[in-house]
Amino acid sequence: MIVIGLTGGIAMGKSEVAKILASDGIPVFDSDLEVHRLYDSGDGGKLIADIAPAAISNGKVDRHQLASIVVAQPALLGELEKRVHAEIRRRRLGFIAEEEAKGTVMVAVDIPLLFETGAERDVTTTVVVSARSELQRERALKRPGMTPEKLALILQRQMPDDEKRRRADHVIETNGSLEELSQRVRDVVHKIRKGNSR
């Protein structure tokens, strides 16, 4: 089975690419969505209760409270990420195994920090979604609650776009229309299916 590792910086258009893949019948594992599911469950509460007890409410993780704690105690972030990434990886590998057992030919795993966390070792080929930096900034600042300061912090934690592009097997640019994007995605999928992973 071919496993596409889909990644890209904030507001690059990765979710749109994932939607196109899903609409073409390719199962997609969404890491961000899985983190939300984890935090909204008792499992999430148990996972971080010992390092951030004030962020637990009714056994689940209060994301706003957790964000405030991490801002006040930045040293917590490393341990928090280590635990959460390990759990999301476990779930992702479970998803891949389930799809393989069904006989699925191709899946995509949407991993924002693919290269940063070494997750490229779990995939067959890597696809980076990219856009011009000014377009990325414009899109990001339209998001609810986003500020230039918050965006700067997020970008600091992400590998620079040019480094991601250099490491990727394929790059999909999202500077144009949705129709152009759909065609680019399908072209890349066609190349991957043909075994042209570079």
N, C-alpha and C positions, 0 to 999 in steps of 0.2 A: 504493500500500500504506500502511496506517495503522501507524505506529510509536509504541507507547505507551512513554513514558519513566517507569519505575517507580522511586520513591525513597522514602526515609524514614530516620529516625535509627535508631541501634542498638536492637535489641529491640522495634521497633514492630510487627513482624509481617509484614515485607515478604516474607520467604521463604515464609510461608504463603500470601500473596496470589499469589506467583509459581507455587506448586504448583497453586492453583485454576485459574489461567490455563492452565497446561500441561495439566491434566487435562481442560480444555475444548477442547483442540486448538490452543491458541495457542502457537507456538514462543517460547521464552524464552531470552534471552542473559543469563547470570549473570556479572556482572563479577568478583565475588569468586572464584568458581570458576575463572574464566579467569586471574586473578592466580596462584592456586595452580598451575594447569597451567604457566603461564609460569615460575614459580620452580622447578618440578620438571623443567624441560627445560634443555638446553644453551643455548637462546636466552636464558633468564633469566640464566644465569651470565655470558654474554657482555655482556648489557645493562648490568650493574652492576659487572663485575669491576674496572674502573678506579677506581671511587669507593668500593667496599667489598670489597677483595680478601679480607679475613679472613672474609667471609660466604660465600665460594664453597668448596664441598666436592664433589669429584669432578665438577667442571664445572657443578654445579647450585647453587641458592641454599639455604643453610641458614637457614630462616626465624627460628629461635630466636636464632641467632648475629647475624643481621641486626637483629633487634629490640634486642638488647643494644648493638650498635654505634650504632644510632640514639638510644638512651637516653643513651649516653655522648657522642655527637656530634650534637646536635639539628639543627645547621646542614646536615647531610647530607640530612635529610628532604625538603627542598624539591626538590633535584636528583633524588633517588630517585623522588619522586612524579611529577615532570615527565616522566621517562623512562618510568616504568611506565604512567602515564595515557595517554601518546602511543601506546604499543604496544597497550594494551587498546582504545583508540579505533579503531586500525587494524583489529583483529580484529572489533570490534563492527560497524564499517561493512562489513566483509567478510561477516559473518553476515547483515546486512540485505540486502546485494546478492544473496547466494545465495538467500535466501528470496523476494526479489522476482522473481528469474529463474525460480523454481519456480511463480510465480503465487500465492504466499501472499497472503491478503487483509489479515491483521493479525499483527503480532509485538509482543512486549514486550521491552524491554531494561532489566534490573535494574541500576541505577547508584546505589550508595550516595551518592556525592558529585555527583549530577546537576547541581544549581544551582551548587555550589561550583566545579566545573570547566568550567562553560559548556556542558555536554553537551546542554542543552535545545535547542540550535540543530540538533541531529541528529535530533530526534523530532517527530512530528506533534502529540502532546498529552502533558501531564504528569499523573501520578497520584501523589499523596503518601499514604503509609500512615502512620497516626498513632494514638497511644493516649494515655491519661492519663499524666502524667509519673510518678506513683507506681507505676503498672502497668509502665511502661517500665523503671523502676529495679529493681523486683522481678524482672522477667524477666531483665534483664541480669545481675544479681548471682547468678542461678542457673547462669550459664554457667561451664564449667570454667575455672579460672585467672583469673576476673574478680574484681577487688577494687574497693572504692569509689574508690581513687586512680586505678586504671587507667580506670575508667568516667568519672571526671571529666576525664581527659586526652582520651578519645575524644570526649566531649560538647563539649569546648572547640574541637575541630577541625571539628565539624559545625555547619552553620547551625542556629539555633534552630528548633524545630518550628513556632512560630507564623509565622515568616518563610517557611518552606517551604509551609505551608498557604496563606499569602497569595499566593504565586507560582503555586501549582498550578492546573491546569485542573479537576482533580477531587481530592477527598479521600476516602479509605476509612478508616474508623475500625475498630480491632480490639479494642474494649473488651468485646465480647460473646462469644457462643458461636461455634463453627466454622460452624454452620448459618447463623447471622445473617451471618457474614463472607462465606460463599459467595454468599448472596443479594445482599449489597452489591456484591461484585465483579461479579456478572453484571448488576446494574442499571447499573453504570458502563460496562461493556463495551457494553451495549445502547445507552446514550446516545451513546457514541463512534461506534458503527456507524451510528447515525442522523445522524451529522454534527454532533451537539451537543457541540462540543469545549469549551464554557465552562459 
